[in-house]
Amino acid sequence: MTTSASWVDRDAAVVWHGFTQMATFADNCPVIVDRAEGHYLIDVAGRRYLDAISSLWVNTLGHRVAELDQAIIDQLGRVAHSTMLGNGNAVVVELAEALSAVVPVADPHFLFAADGAAAVEQAVKMAFQYWVNRGTPRSTYLAFGQAYHGDTVGSLSVGAAGFGTDLFDPLRFPVLRAPGFTSDPDLDTACALIEAHQGELAAVIVEPLVQGAGGMQTAPPSSFHRLGAACRANDVLLIADEVATGFGRTGSLFACEQCDLWPDLLCLGKGITGGYLPMSATVATGRVFDAFLGPPERTFSHGHSYGGNALAAAAALRHLQLLAEWNVLDNVAARAAQLAELLDRQIAADPAVAAIRQRGLMCGVELATPGADSRWGSRVAQACTRRGVLIRPLGDVVVVMPPLTITDDEIRLIIDVLHEAIAEVSHR
Ligand SMILES: *Cc1c(COP(=O)(O)O)cnc(C)c1O
């Protein structure tokens, strides 16, 4: 206990945590991780926590996967990092080739970065320069209510209100805003806006199937197919942000597959390395890529120091192989069905629960909170964490996002603990 407290004090003295009020950080019993085993994180006092949020949605196969560890060790024996600006790296070529075979993008080309927000930023800038290079500049974007695309100024601009946007509004560029999935699940307004603004819209950006940080808001696959058709019919680029949904999270390798959606630009991140190393990618179709070929002024003026990091690429390549070798999507299907059944049986009827939204192993339990400042979401999350299941909420939505290799028993544990935690917070 003393060790644990002193680690929290040392942390609070020098570390600044994202989206965390540091004045109360130490009072909220933060978990200081020391190591991990499979789906469990182990803190500095030796307590074990089931990682039910996949280390904020990035982990897919659990921690300390022998095969991923080995892939990184092998790559360390070759090179850890070399620049992708003007030169290449063999393992990055191998990764791009492997991804080419599976991404829902025609004739794909990959620009790697390190964070999801950077992948979105790259896509937004590519869409802008695509039209400049074609000699018909456009700078309007259509984005959705409840959308989240990351925290850089560009990705914050296409993102919707509620993630510090009120504060940063003066820095954000204006966009056309279609209603979120909750109020317009058919995406009718978005399709109408695309038609009304054709010729001025550079791109539409959407999170296919599930708006993650917006509270796990969902819309039917057919809506996204229609959205894609509207973009094609009106000659507007489509950016699909699969940073959260990619790599098996919603039941298919990419959510676009369920939607029969073929974006011009695809953003990948989070699960791309199985949750091991920071890597993201913007994937462009051959049509977009070709518009940047020619004289120097057509060159895409963007590139990050660590884009295409070799260690991350080695992990991502091995991860992609393991998803197939271990039939991970079969487990996602089975565990998602089990999760749905247990939620229905143990959680849905609780008067403290307003709604449950789930696609694959991406799930939000919205609490029927008594008031705006009840902080039920974080209190339920803390009650889960005290019981050894690590949860982090989105406001009043309790997120359940376990690793894709989660077991039958572990799903049961998550739901039992969530059931107890909701009862503790709502009934006393
Ligand atoms: C998390 C997320 C991002 C941002 O990714 P970072 O790696 O945190 O920058 C972008 N888009 C979506 C849909 C996300 O869920």
Ligand as a Chemical Component Dictionary entry (heavy atoms), coordinates in Angstrom:
data_LIG
# 
_chem_comp.id                   LIG 
_chem_comp.type                 NON-POLYMER 
_chem_comp.pdbx_formal_charge   0 
_chem_comp.three_letter_code    LIG 
# 
loop_
_chem_comp_atom.comp_id 
_chem_comp_atom.atom_id 
_chem_comp_atom.alt_atom_id 
_chem_comp_atom.type_symbol 
_chem_comp_atom.charge 
_chem_comp_atom.model_Cartn_x 
_chem_comp_atom.model_Cartn_y 
_chem_comp_atom.model_Cartn_z 
_chem_comp_atom.pdbx_ordinal 
LIG C1 C1 C 0 -8.957  7.424  -30.761 1  
LIG C2 C2 C 0 -9.469  7.936  -32.044 2  
LIG C3 C3 C 0 -8.751  8.874  -32.815 3  
LIG C4 C4 C 0 -7.475  9.505  -32.304 4  
LIG O1 O1 O 0 -6.435  8.581  -32.175 5  
LIG P1 P1 P 0 -5.180  8.962  -31.258 6  
LIG O2 O2 O 0 -4.229  7.832  -31.480 7  
LIG O3 O3 O 0 -5.693  9.025  -29.850 8  
LIG O4 O4 O 0 -4.664  10.259 -31.728 9  
LIG C5 C5 C 0 -9.254  9.234  -34.039 10 
LIG N1 N1 N 0 -10.413 8.733  -34.499 11 
LIG C6 C6 C 0 -11.124 7.836  -33.805 12 
LIG C7 C7 C 0 -12.386 7.288  -34.392 13 
LIG C8 C8 C 0 -10.695 7.419  -32.546 14 
LIG O5 O5 O 0 -11.425 6.563  -31.822 15 
# 
loop_
_chem_comp_bond.comp_id 
_chem_comp_bond.atom_id_1 
_chem_comp_bond.atom_id_2 
_chem_comp_bond.value_order 
_chem_comp_bond.pdbx_ordinal 
LIG C1 C2 SING 1  
LIG C2 C3 SING 2  
LIG C2 C8 DOUB 3  
LIG C3 C4 SING 4  
LIG C3 C5 DOUB 5  
LIG C4 O1 SING 6  
LIG O1 P1 SING 7  
LIG P1 O2 DOUB 8  
LIG P1 O3 SING 9  
LIG P1 O4 SING 10 
LIG C5 N1 SING 11 
LIG N1 C6 DOUB 12 
LIG C6 C7 SING 13 
LIG C6 C8 SING 14 
LIG C8 O5 SING 15 
# 
